[in-house]
Amino acid sequence: MTLIREPAVAGMFYPANEKKLRTQLSQLFENVSSEKKYNNVLGLIAPHAGYVYSGKTAAYGYHAVSVKQYETAIIISPSHREYFPGISVYEGDAYRTPLGDVQVNIKLREKFIEHSNSIFMGSKGHHAEHALEVHLPFLQFLYPGINILPVVVGDQSKIYIDELADRLAQNYNENILIIASTDLSHFYTKIEADKLDSIVANRILEFQFDLLQEELSKRTCEACGGGGIVALMKAAHKLNKTNSKIIHRSDSSDTSGDTDEVVGYLSAVIY
């Protein structure tokens, strides 16, 4: 029996209608079509809010990595709605969106969880999680036929993030794109948010993943998917791909006009 994860936030974070969704994605990419693209990309850091808020920043990031076709995307998502120890790789066959089904790379999943104490196959964290789902239409739009390894991090403690980084490095090849899904600070004033988000941006640019991990744990900066960023950068370090570029930064006030309580967004490439 085929097990498919149905869309949880279609109609809320992005259009539930296929035609409207394709139109919105087309418009987002048209606005960034003149921007630079990057070769030899290992990973992308991109936001996961509703498209009306963070879609522009996400499109800048996805456009930057669209110079080649990828066979598989490993998507690393935080778990917003349930805590669990370790890291959950979806046990089913596919994730569904209004653009169709995205198949899970079964062979890669088997290798990824093999002999691991903390990375396991299951459905924990996958039921209602938006931070993974919102990336799928971008991938389907750019890379028809791409498959995925959907990874939800239930606990972003160093012991789990270090193992995740090891598994990413061990299983990477040139046909894989690793995506770290994250938003930045939440509900500070625009000025305060800019200060906090600049810390994360600078650590990515300077490739200081250990310092970023330390600062996230001390809460001197914020990124709900910070563990995924650290895992991606640690894996990149192991693979000697240590160039990074911030592609776009924004916050929710760019759409809402409310500068009293904003959410920060960033896209960056690791290559």
C-alpha angles and dihedrals in degrees: 000000000000115000114207127181106226120218113275102184105030106130091028110052095020136001118292091207114087095218094048091047093051090047092051092048091048091052093048092052094043089061093057100035094114095055126108122270124214130225128212092026119179099179151359129217110205140161129254109204125117111302092244088063108031103012093098093054091045091050091053089054096045092046089054091059097040097095091101139025119256125205097203137024119201104205116198112198133178117233109244100174108038136031121219132156114256134004127306122213110195112261096205135087102248149355116235127217132165086269092060138266124326110208122227115236098241097185092051091047091055092052093043096056097035114129092350123143096197108026109075142166114251147102099262110129094009104086102082103000113137098183092076099034098056091062094058099077090051089053094044091049094051101031112032109200095021116148128212146216103213109206124182119190111216096181122025095199116141094251091060096040091051091053091046090053090051092051092048091052094045095050101037124117134164092266092061128087116197115209123196107199114208147140120205132226120351130219103350124127114275091255094049092044091052091055093050095043092048088062091058092044092050093049089053092048092047091043091232099150095157091053091046090052090050094048093047090052090049090045094233084134134015138227119150089210094039092127090060091051091051093047091050093049093045090051090048090051090053089050094046094242099129105149116113136181132186104225101183141352129193143142137221093264089072086072105024100037089222108128095173097077116019138168117219127226134191139175123199139165129224112204 
